[in-house]
Amino acid sequence: PMGPELGRRAPPWLGCIWSDPQVLGGQLELSDAELRFTVHDGHGTELRVRRVGVGEVAMLGHSRLRNPLGLPMLAARGTVAGKVASGVFDPAVCARFAAEMKTCGPRAVARLAMDLGADPRSLADDGLSPYTAAILREDPCGLLRGLDVNLRRRILRGDENAWAEVARSAAGKELPDIAAGALSRGLAIPQKMAEELLTYCFDADLPFLALRVLERVDGKRFLLPALERAHENAWQRVAERIVGQLKPDQKPYWMSPPAIKYAVQEIQRGRSQYRILLQSFLNYLGANEEKDFLADPCVLAARRGGAECP
């Protein structure tokens, strides 16, 4: 959005009336000094956008405006609907542009994220939180205050027991990132800790981490929650992994008339992920009950026009 053409004296910023943002189709041409924007609107609209440094002067109409901001300002000049026009972008847009043009290192970004209230114990799908990443790499934000230095050294040496000690300490109590950190290193974790981590994966929408946890945990009680989310490919893989934990000759624990009825109803509603349940049921019949099924074929009621079928 651009401000109006300003007169001989620039009004205060708070007195400007800013136009609403618009989406326009056009063509951009970049030169060393400015950006030319030509709009294909049939009215010859063409604007040249240039960066005005702190304290530099921009022409607005027949007047000159010195940039009063503490950061570069964006000014535009050209023709709109065949008439000469000029203006400046509002300070918020200028601030975003300046931030995007400035290169920030990971340390500065980490400190800024923490200053803005980021949770250092929140997990990502790679199985690491800022806290556990700091344990394994470096700690630019001082997240590890209170963690025993010798305990961290043992973790870095691959001591499996050290992760369990952190989990029992005040630094890791009831927080899933310690369990995920150990899992990401291929270390064995207690069954209860793994089950709590899988619950967290569902609560925090972390399907890829859930796949890794399912290598250690029986996920049968999470099958329906996984299917509910399985319109996303990642969660469908989680549901398939849970069903795949069954042995070929093992009766599906969900196999009951209400469950099969529910699966059919959901498929009829267009939720194709529930075909996973029907396919599992058919696989079970094919693997275990084929002989019994052929020995005692079922007969449909005659009044319904049924026939014997093997």
C-alpha positions as CSV (number, residue, x, y, z in Angstrom):
1,P,0.0,0.0,0.0
2,M,1.2,3.5,-0.8
3,G,0.4,6.9,0.7
4,P,-1.0,9.8,-1.2
5,E,0.9,12.4,-3.0
6,L,2.3,14.8,-0.4
7,G,2.3,18.6,-0.8
8,R,5.0,21.1,-0.1
9,R,5.2,20.1,3.6
10,A,4.9,16.4,4.6
11,P,2.1,15.8,7.1
12,P,2.9,13.7,10.2
13,W,2.9,9.9,9.5
14,L,-0.1,9.4,11.7
15,G,-2.1,11.8,9.5
16,C,-1.5,9.7,6.3
17,I,-4.4,7.7,4.9
18,W,-3.0,4.5,3.5
19,S,-4.7,2.7,0.6
20,D,-5.8,-0.9,1.0
21,P,-3.4,-3.6,-0.4
22,Q,-4.3,-4.8,-3.9
23,V,-3.3,-7.8,-5.9
24,L,-2.3,-6.7,-9.5
25,G,-1.0,-8.7,-12.4
26,G,2.0,-7.1,-14.1
27,Q,5.7,-7.3,-15.0
28,L,8.7,-6.5,-12.8
29,E,12.0,-5.2,-14.2
30,L,15.0,-4.8,-11.9
31,S,17.8,-2.4,-12.5
32,D,20.7,-1.4,-10.2
33,A,18.9,1.6,-8.7
34,E,15.2,0.8,-8.9
35,L,12.4,-1.6,-9.6
36,R,10.0,-1.0,-12.4
37,F,6.5,-2.4,-12.1
38,T,4.2,-2.3,-15.1
39,V,0.6,-3.2,-14.5
40,H,-1.4,-4.8,-17.4
41,D,-4.6,-3.0,-16.7
42,G,-5.1,-1.3,-20.1
43,H,-4.6,2.2,-18.6
44,G,-0.8,2.5,-18.8
45,T,0.0,2.1,-15.2
46,E,3.7,2.0,-14.5
47,L,5.5,2.6,-11.2
48,R,9.2,2.8,-10.4
49,V,10.0,1.7,-6.9
50,R,13.2,2.8,-5.3
51,R,14.9,2.3,-1.9
52,V,15.4,5.5,0.0
53,G,18.0,5.2,2.7
54,V,17.9,6.7,6.2
55,G,18.0,10.5,5.9
56,E,17.9,10.4,2.0
57,V,15.4,12.5,0.0
58,A,12.6,11.2,-2.2
59,M,10.5,13.2,-4.6
60,L,6.8,13.2,-3.9
61,G,4.9,15.2,-6.5
62,H,6.7,18.5,-6.7
63,S,8.0,18.3,-3.2
64,R,11.0,16.6,-1.5
65,L,10.6,14.3,1.5
66,R,13.5,13.3,3.7
67,N,13.2,9.8,5.0
68,P,12.3,10.2,8.7
69,L,12.4,6.5,9.5
70,G,15.2,4.7,11.2
71,L,15.3,2.2,8.3
72,P,15.2,2.4,4.5
73,M,11.9,3.6,3.0
74,L,10.3,2.5,-0.2
75,A,9.1,5.2,-2.5
76,A,7.2,4.9,-5.8
77,R,6.7,7.3,-8.7
78,G,5.1,6.9,-12.1
79,T,1.7,6.9,-13.7
80,V,-1.6,5.4,-12.5
81,A,-4.5,5.3,-14.9
82,G,-2.6,7.7,-17.1
83,K,-2.0,10.3,-14.4
84,V,1.3,11.2,-12.7
85,A,1.4,9.7,-9.2
86,S,3.8,9.2,-6.4
87,G,3.8,7.9,-2.9
88,V,5.6,6.0,-0.2
89,F,5.0,2.6,1.3
90,D,3.7,2.5,4.9
91,P,6.2,2.1,7.7
92,A,5.2,-1.5,8.4
93,V,5.9,-2.6,4.9
94,C,9.2,-0.8,4.9
95,A,10.2,-2.5,8.2
96,R,9.3,-6.0,6.7
97,F,11.3,-5.2,3.6
98,A,14.3,-4.0,5.6
99,A,14.2,-7.2,7.8
100,E,14.0,-9.5,4.8
101,M,17.0,-7.8,3.1
102,K,19.2,-8.1,6.2
103,T,21.1,-11.3,6.7
104,C,20.8,-12.7,10.1
105,G,22.9,-15.6,11.5
106,P,21.4,-18.5,13.4
107,R,22.5,-17.1,16.7
108,A,20.7,-13.8,16.2
109,V,17.6,-15.6,15.0
110,A,17.7,-18.0,18.0
111,R,18.0,-15.1,20.5
112,L,15.2,-13.2,18.8
113,A,12.9,-16.2,18.9
114,M,13.5,-16.7,22.6
115,D,13.0,-13.0,23.2
116,L,9.6,-13.3,21.5
117,G,8.5,-16.1,23.8
118,A,9.3,-19.3,21.8
119,D,9.0,-22.5,23.9
120,P,12.5,-24.0,24.1
121,R,11.0,-27.4,24.9
122,S,8.6,-27.6,21.9
123,L,9.4,-30.6,19.6
124,A,9.8,-30.6,15.9
125,D,9.1,-33.5,13.6
126,D,12.9,-34.3,13.5
127,G,12.6,-35.3,17.1
128,L,14.6,-32.3,18.5
129,S,13.6,-29.3,20.6
130,P,15.7,-26.2,20.9
131,Y,16.7,-27.6,24.3
132,T,17.9,-31.0,23.1
133,A,19.5,-29.4,20.0
134,A,21.5,-27.3,22.4
135,I,22.6,-30.4,24.3
136,L,23.8,-32.1,21.2
137,R,25.3,-29.0,19.4
138,E,25.8,-25.6,21.0
139,D,23.8,-23.3,23.3
140,P,23.8,-19.7,22.1
141,C,20.8,-18.7,24.2
142,G,21.9,-20.2,27.6
143,L,19.1,-22.8,27.6
144,L,21.2,-25.4,29.5
145,R,21.5,-23.4,32.7
146,G,20.9,-25.9,35.5
147,L,21.9,-29.0,33.5
148,D,24.9,-30.8,35.0
149,V,28.0,-30.3,32.8
150,N,29.2,-33.8,33.4
151,L,25.8,-35.2,32.5
152,R,25.9,-33.3,29.2
153,R,29.4,-34.7,28.5
154,R,28.1,-38.2,29.1
155,I,25.3,-37.6,26.6
156,L,27.7,-36.4,24.0
157,R,29.8,-39.6,24.5
158,G,26.7,-41.6,23.8
159,D,26.0,-42.8,27.4
160,E,22.4,-44.2,27.2
161,N,21.9,-43.9,30.9
162,A,22.6,-40.2,30.8
163,W,19.4,-39.5,28.9
164,A,17.4,-41.4,31.5
165,E,19.0,-39.3,34.2
166,V,18.1,-36.1,32.5
167,A,14.5,-37.3,32.1
168,R,14.4,-38.0,35.9
169,S,15.9,-34.6,36.7
170,A,14.1,-31.3,37.1
171,A,15.3,-30.3,33.6
172,G,13.4,-33.2,32.0
173,K,10.5,-34.0,34.3
174,E,7.3,-34.7,32.4
175,L,8.8,-33.1,29.2
176,P,8.7,-35.3,26.0
177,D,11.7,-33.7,24.3
178,I,14.2,-35.7,26.3
179,A,12.6,-39.0,25.3
180,A,12.6,-37.8,21.6
181,G,16.2,-36.7,21.9
182,A,17.2,-40.1,23.0
183,L,15.1,-41.8,20.4
184,S,16.7,-39.6,17.7
185,R,20.1,-40.9,18.7
186,G,18.9,-44.5,18.4
187,L,19.0,-45.1,22.1
188,A,16.6,-47.4,24.0
189,I,14.0,-45.5,26.1
190,P,11.6,-46.8,28.8
191,Q,8.3,-48.1,27.5
192,K,6.3,-45.6,29.6
193,M,8.4,-42.7,28.3
194,A,7.9,-43.9,24.7
195,E,4.1,-44.2,25.2
196,E,3.9,-40.7,26.6
197,L,6.0,-39.4,23.6
198,L,3.5,-41.0,21.2
199,T,0.6,-39.3,22.9
200,Y,2.5,-36.0,22.6
201,C,3.0,-36.6,18.8
202,F,-0.8,-36.9,18.3
203,D,-1.4,-33.8,20.5
204,A,1.2,-31.7,18.8
205,D,0.6,-33.0,15.2
206,L,4.0,-34.6,14.6
207,P,3.3,-37.6,12.3
208,F,6.9,-38.2,11.2
209,L,8.1,-38.4,14.8
210,A,5.1,-40.7,15.5
211,L,6.4,-43.1,12.8
212,R,9.7,-43.4,14.6
213,V,8.1,-43.9,18.0
214,L,5.9,-46.7,16.6
215,E,9.1,-48.7,16.0
216,R,9.2,-49.0,19.8
217,V,5.5,-48.8,20.9
218,D,2.3,-50.8,20.1
219,G,0.0,-48.1,18.7
220,K,-3.3,-50.0,18.6
221,R,-5.1,-47.4,20.8
222,F,-4.1,-44.7,18.4
223,L,-5.5,-46.3,15.3
224,L,-8.7,-44.4,15.1
225,P,-7.1,-41.0,15.9
226,A,-4.6,-41.7,13.2
227,L,-7.4,-42.5,10.7
228,E,-9.2,-39.3,11.6
229,R,-6.1,-37.4,10.5
230,A,-5.2,-39.7,7.6
231,H,-6.6,-37.3,4.9
232,E,-2.9,-36.1,5.2
233,N,-0.4,-38.5,3.6
234,A,1.9,-38.4,6.7
235,W,-0.9,-39.5,9.1
236,Q,-2.1,-42.2,6.6
237,R,1.4,-43.7,6.9
238,V,1.0,-43.6,10.6
239,A,-2.3,-45.5,10.4
240,E,-0.8,-48.0,8.0
241,R,2.2,-48.6,10.3
242,I,-0.2,-49.3,13.3
243,V,-2.2,-51.8,11.2
244,G,1.0,-53.3,10.0
245,Q,2.1,-54.1,13.5
246,L,-0.4,-57.0,13.5
247,K,1.0,-60.4,12.6
248,P,-0.6,-62.0,9.6
249,D,-2.5,-64.6,11.7
250,Q,-3.4,-62.2,14.5
251,K,-7.1,-61.2,14.6
252,P,-7.5,-57.4,14.3
253,Y,-8.3,-56.0,17.7
254,W,-10.8,-53.5,16.1
255,M,-12.6,-56.2,14.2
256,S,-16.2,-55.9,15.4
257,P,-19.5,-55.2,13.7
258,P,-19.7,-51.6,15.1
259,A,-16.1,-50.9,13.9
260,I,-16.7,-52.3,10.4
261,K,-20.0,-50.5,10.1
262,Y,-18.3,-47.3,11.0
263,A,-15.6,-47.8,8.5
264,V,-18.1,-48.5,5.7
265,Q,-20.1,-45.4,6.6
266,E,-16.9,-43.2,6.5
267,I,-15.9,-44.7,3.1
268,Q,-19.4,-43.8,1.8
269,R,-18.8,-40.3,3.0
270,G,-15.7,-40.1,0.8
271,R,-13.1,-40.7,3.6
272,S,-11.1,-43.3,1.7
273,Q,-8.5,-43.7,4.5
274,Y,-10.9,-46.1,6.2
275,R,-10.3,-48.6,3.5
276,I,-7.2,-49.5,5.5
277,L,-9.5,-51.2,8.1
278,L,-11.5,-53.2,5.5
279,Q,-8.3,-54.3,3.7
280,S,-6.8,-55.5,7.1
281,F,-10.1,-57.5,7.7
282,L,-9.8,-59.1,4.3
283,N,-6.2,-59.9,4.8
284,Y,-7.0,-61.6,8.1
285,L,-9.8,-63.7,6.4
286,G,-7.5,-64.7,3.6
287,A,-4.6,-65.7,5.9
288,N,-6.5,-67.5,8.7
289,E,-10.1,-68.4,8.0
290,E,-10.0,-69.5,4.4
291,K,-10.3,-73.2,5.1
292,D,-13.1,-72.8,7.7
293,F,-14.8,-70.4,5.4
294,L,-14.8,-72.9,2.5
295,A,-15.8,-75.8,4.7
296,D,-18.8,-74.0,6.0
297,P,-20.0,-71.6,3.2
298,C,-22.6,-69.0,4.2
299,V,-26.1,-69.0,2.7
300,L,-28.0,-65.8,2.3
301,A,-31.7,-65.8,3.1
302,A,-33.8,-67.0,0.2
303,R,-36.4,-64.2,0.6
304,R,-33.6,-61.8,-0.2
305,G,-32.7,-63.6,-3.4
306,G,-29.4,-64.8,-2.0
307,A,-27.4,-67.8,-3.1
308,E,-24.7,-70.0,-1.6
309,C,-21.3,-68.5,-1.9
310,P,-17.9,-69.9,-1.0
